[in-house]
């Protein structure tokens, strides 16, 4: 884990332990105080192919649907799902990373 991520998690955890009991006393009382605030692993994931990038994008786009916030991912106006599913603008240009525009595998000049 990077020093930045480690410090960020440390500071956030300390803040959560102070703020949450004050504002969400009923909910906080049901949580075991030995439970960690963060998941143990902060592993990076290498997206080495267009298929893998699409898989991760689909999963990310479906999170609000799985949570019951939307019926369809494209219903969220600022989500990139609108561009990927319908090619509708979301206010920012969206492009595939270099090497993934057409081919499935990253191209490198190493």
SERODREN-606873 format. One record per residue (C-alpha): residue in three letters; x, y, z. Coordinates in pm, whole numbers, plus 32768, in hexadecimal, padded with zeros to 4 digits. Example, Ala and Ser with C-alpha at 12.3 -4.5 7.8 and 13.67 -1.06 7.14 Angstrom:
REM SERODREN-606873
Ala84CE7E3E830C Ser85577F9682CA 
//
This chain:
REM SERODREN-606873
Unk800080008000 Unk808481587FAC Unk80E2824280CC Unk7FD783368053 Unk7EC3822E8058 Unk7F3781AB81A8 Unk7F2F83078246 Unk7DDE835581A6 Unk7D4782168236 Unk7DDD825C838D Unk7D5283BF839E Unk7BFF835A8315 Unk7BDE823B840C Unk7C2A83218531 Unk7B2A841D84B6 Unk7A2183118486 Unk7A55829085E7 Unk7A1383EF866A Unk78FD84698585 Unk78268334854F Unk77D782EF86BE Unk776A845986EA Unk7682846785BD Unk761382FD8594 Unk760C827F86F9 Unk7507816B86C2 Unk75B980DD8592 Unk771581028626 Unk76B380478763 Unk766E7F11868E Unk77D07F078600 Unk78DE7E4286B3 Unk79F27F388716 Unk7AFB7E40869F Unk7A767E498538 Unk7B637EFF844B Unk7AF0803A8399 Unk7B9A7FCE8256 Unk7BC57E8681A3 Unk7D137DE181EB Unk7D8C7DD78083 Unk7DC17F017FA3 Unk7E377E477E71 Unk7E577EF37D24 Unk7DC67E4F7BF2 Unk7E6E7E557AA0 Unk7D767E827983 Unk7E427DEE7868 Unk7D367DC27761 Unk7C087E7876DB Unk7B2B7D537746 Unk7BA47D7778AF Unk7B717EF278A9 Unk7A0E7EBC7824 Unk79CC7DB87933 Unk7A377EAE7A44 Unk79727FCD79A6 Unk78387EF67994 Unk785E7E967AFF Unk789580017B65 Unk776A80787A98 Unk768A7F707B36 Unk76DD7FCC7CA1 Unk75BE80C87CC7 Unk74D07FD17C20 Unk75367EB97D0F Unk75087FAB7E32 Unk73A47FF37DBC Unk73E881617D6F Unk739A81427BFA Unk72E480567B13 Unk73EC80787A02 Unk755280F37A17 Unk751981E878FA Unk740C829B79C9 Unk7519834F7A90 Unk7556848E79C5 Unk76C384C17A28 Unk772983547A09 Unk780C82E678EF Unk771481C978BD Unk764682BB77E7 Unk776D82DB76F9 Unk77C6816976F1 Unk765F80F276C1 Unk75C5820C75F1 Unk76E882EC7582 Unk763E84107637 Unk771A852576BF Unk775C852D7834 Unk78038682782C Unk79698605780E Unk7A17856176EA Unk7A3F83E97711 Unk7B4A832C7654 Unk7BE681D5766A Unk7D4C81CF76EE Unk7E5781CB75DF Unk7E78806F7550 Unk7D13800975AB Unk7C5680D574AA Unk7C2A7FAC73C2 Unk7CFF7E867430 Unk7CBE7DA9755A Unk7E227DB375E3 Unk7EF07EE1764E Unk7FFD7F397556 Unk814E7F9575E4 Unk829580087551 Unk83727F727661 
//
